[in-house]
Amino acid sequence: MTINIDIYLKLEDKYYQKGGQFSTLYPFNGAVDAAKYAYIYIKQFKREHGNKELEINKVIYEGSIDITAEVQKLYRNGNLYLVK
C-alpha cells in the first residue's frame, strides 16, 4: 500500500515542506501507522541536517487528516522502531 504524507518543519530560521509517497508494511493501521512513518522520515531529515533542533509545525496524512499531535508525541518520546 502507498500513502501520502505532507510534513511542515522549521529548522533554525528556515521552513521546509517535505514528504511524499511512502510504501507501507502490511498490515497498515491508518493514521496511527502514518504518524510512525512521518516520525521516521523526520528523524532522517534531522540527522541529515546535523541533528539540529527542529519544530514540527504540521503533518497531514492523505491530504486531509491532521496527524500533527501524534507525530509530535512520538518525536518527544523518541526511539520508535517500525517492526511488523
Secondary structure, 3 states (H helix, E strand, C coil): CEEEEEEEEEECCEEEEEEEEEECCCCCCHHHHHHHHHHHHHHHHHHHCCCCCEEEEEEEECCCEECHHHHHHHHHHCCCCCCC
